[in-house]
Amino acid sequence: MSRRNMLQNCAIPILPSQNLSETIAFYRKLGFAYVSGSPETYAILCRDTIELHFSLFPEIVPGESYAACYLRVTNVDELFQEFMLQSLPAKGIPRIGHLDDKPWGMREFYVVDPDGNLLKIGQRLN
């Protein structure tokens, strides 16, 4: 199945960014590629079938942001290990959380990006 067909029926978050160049650089370190957009106002980043959109919002206060999304994946352990290589701290902004099995049947961790956006990343436990 092509990437185009996989993305026909899906939700794609649009997250705020204070500075799109910095946002793009942060996500590139996490293995995302800049696909398109207008670098001054909008950016589309992809990693495999994960697609994130970012819109310029210079007024955002990262420590007060409530923007979040959930990314359901099939390789959460692998992603966690790759993201850990970036030496993100456990506190502050940006940061990374621990990988845990949750009582709701998911194995997940989270990343908070430099803009305060929360990305929960999880895989079903089976």
C-alpha positions as CSV (number, residue, x, y, z in Angstrom):
1,M,0.0,0.0,0.0
2,S,1.4,3.4,-0.9
3,R,1.9,6.1,1.7
4,R,-0.7,8.2,-0.1
5,N,-3.3,5.5,0.2
6,M,-2.5,4.9,3.9
7,L,-3.1,8.6,4.7
8,Q,-6.5,9.0,3.0
9,N,-8.5,8.3,6.1
10,C,-6.5,9.7,9.0
11,A,-6.2,12.6,11.4
12,I,-3.1,14.8,11.3
13,P,-2.4,17.2,14.1
14,I,-1.4,20.8,13.5
15,L,0.8,21.9,16.4
16,P,2.0,25.4,17.2
17,S,5.6,26.5,16.7
18,Q,7.3,29.6,17.9
19,N,10.0,29.2,15.3
20,L,9.6,26.8,12.4
21,S,13.3,26.5,11.6
22,E,14.0,25.4,15.2
23,T,11.0,23.0,15.1
24,I,12.2,21.5,11.9
25,A,15.7,21.0,13.3
26,F,14.4,19.4,16.5
27,Y,12.2,16.9,14.6
28,R,14.9,16.1,12.1
29,K,17.1,14.9,15.0
30,L,14.2,12.5,15.8
31,G,14.3,11.1,12.3
32,F,11.5,13.2,10.7
33,A,12.0,14.7,7.2
34,Y,10.7,18.1,6.1
35,V,8.3,17.3,3.4
36,S,6.7,20.6,2.4
37,G,5.1,23.8,3.6
38,S,6.1,27.4,3.8
39,P,9.1,27.7,6.1
40,E,7.9,31.1,7.3
41,T,4.4,30.0,8.3
42,Y,3.8,26.2,8.0
43,A,5.8,23.0,8.0
44,I,4.9,19.3,7.2
45,L,7.2,16.7,8.7
46,C,7.1,12.9,8.2
47,R,8.6,9.8,9.6
48,D,7.4,6.6,7.9
49,T,3.6,7.0,8.1
50,I,3.6,9.5,10.9
51,E,2.8,13.0,9.6
52,L,2.9,16.1,11.8
53,H,2.0,19.7,10.7
54,F,3.2,22.8,12.4
55,S,1.8,26.3,12.1
56,L,3.7,29.4,13.1
57,F,2.4,30.8,16.5
58,P,5.2,33.1,17.8
59,E,3.1,34.0,20.9
60,I,3.0,30.5,22.3
61,V,4.6,30.1,25.8
62,P,6.1,26.6,25.8
63,G,5.6,26.1,29.6
64,E,1.9,26.9,29.3
65,S,1.1,25.0,26.1
66,Y,-1.7,22.4,26.2
67,A,-1.1,21.2,22.6
68,A,-0.8,17.5,22.4
69,C,-1.3,14.5,20.1
70,Y,-1.1,10.7,20.3
71,L,1.0,8.7,17.8
72,R,0.1,5.0,17.6
73,V,3.0,3.1,16.3
74,T,4.1,-0.6,15.8
75,N,7.7,0.0,17.0
76,V,7.5,1.9,20.2
77,D,10.6,0.3,21.8
78,E,12.7,1.1,18.7
79,L,11.5,4.7,18.6
80,F,12.2,5.2,22.3
81,Q,15.7,3.9,21.9
82,E,16.3,6.2,18.8
83,F,14.9,9.2,20.6
84,M,17.0,8.5,23.7
85,L,20.1,8.9,21.6
86,Q,19.3,12.6,21.3
87,S,20.0,13.0,25.1
88,L,16.8,14.8,25.8
89,P,16.5,15.6,29.5
90,A,13.8,14.0,31.8
91,K,12.7,17.5,33.1
92,G,12.1,20.8,31.5
93,I,11.4,21.7,27.9
94,P,12.2,19.8,25.7
95,R,12.1,16.5,27.6
96,I,11.4,12.7,27.2
97,G,9.4,10.5,29.5
98,H,10.0,6.8,30.5
99,L,8.8,3.9,28.4
100,D,6.1,2.1,30.4
101,D,3.3,-0.5,30.0
102,K,0.1,1.3,30.9
103,P,-3.1,-0.2,32.5
104,W,-5.1,0.8,29.4
105,G,-3.2,-1.7,27.3
106,M,-0.6,0.5,25.7
107,R,3.2,0.6,25.9
108,E,4.1,4.3,25.7
109,F,6.4,7.2,26.3
110,Y,6.2,10.9,25.6
111,V,8.2,13.7,24.2
112,V,7.7,17.4,24.9
113,D,9.2,19.5,22.1
114,P,10.8,22.9,22.4
115,D,7.4,24.6,21.9
116,G,5.8,22.6,24.7
117,N,3.8,20.3,22.4
118,L,3.2,16.9,24.1
119,L,3.6,13.8,21.8
120,K,2.5,10.6,23.5
121,I,3.8,7.7,21.5
122,G,2.4,4.2,22.0
123,Q,1.9,0.7,20.8
124,R,-0.9,-1.8,21.8
125,L,0.2,-4.5,24.3
126,N,-0.7,-7.9,23.0
